[in-house]
């Protein structure tokens, strides 16, 4: 794949994601409170269930960034993210928001 093909693929992906987001926003506008609460709970559960996988992927991204010369400050910010945000307990916040 050359750079031009890759750029076209990225553009197509972004356009597709944009359309999906617009479609989802219309569905969300029509959804009732119970359905929205259920979706938030499912999202929170998914984040909790996938936490180790997400953090491992983040660690790989940080390492790749460091290997490509990203600044130490950026790497430190990403490495601290779990500790900085964990105390906020997003899964509980999602449940309490309803």
N, C-alpha and C positions, 0 to 999 in steps of 0.2 A: 504494500500500500504506500503510495507516495503522499507527500504533504497536502497536495490539492484534494486527493480523495479523502484523506483523514479530516481535513477542514470541512468538506461537504458532509461527511458523516456526522461530525459534531453539530453542524448547523441543522441537519435533519433531526438529530436527536433532541436538540434544544427546542426546535419548532414543535416536535411531537409532545415533549414534556409540557410545553406551554399550553397546547391544546388540551391535554389531559387535565392540567390545573384549572383551565377555564371551565371544562365540563364538570369537574369536581366541585368547583365553587357554586355552580348552579344547583347541583344536587344538595350541597350543604345548605344552601339558602332555603330549600324546600323541606329539609329534614326537621323533624321535631326534636324537642329537648332530649327525650329519652334516647333517640338514635344518636344524637351528638354525644351524649354522655357515654353511651356504649362504645362509640368510636374512640373517645379519649381514653377510656379505660383499656381498651384493646391496644392502643398505641403505647400507653404506659407499661402494660404487661409485656409487650414486645420489647421495649427498651430494656426492661429489667431482665427478661429472659436472655437477651442477646448482649448484655453488658460486657461479658468477657470477650466475646468475638469483636465487638465494637472497639474495645480498648486495645485488643491485640492489633487490629487493623490500624488504629491510630498510632501505635508504637512503630509499626512497619512504615507508615507514612513519615513519621518523624525521622526515623533512621534513613529513609530514602532521601528526605530533604537535606539532612546533614551530609550525606554522601554526595549530593549535588551542589553543596556549598550554601545551603540556606543558613541564615544567621542563627547563632546560638539562642538569641532571644526568642525567635519563632519556635524553635524546638522546645525550649523551656516552657513556653506558654502552652503548647500542646500537651506536654508531659504533665503539667499541673492541672489540666482541665478536669480529670476525674475528681481530684481532691477539692478543687474549687467549687464544683457543682454538686458533688455528692451530698453535701450537708443540706442542700435545698430540697432533697428528696422529691424529684419531679413527679415520680409516680404517685406519691401521696398528694402532692399539690393538685395534680389532675383530678384526683378523686374528690378533694375538698372543694374544688372550684364549682361544683354543681350545686 
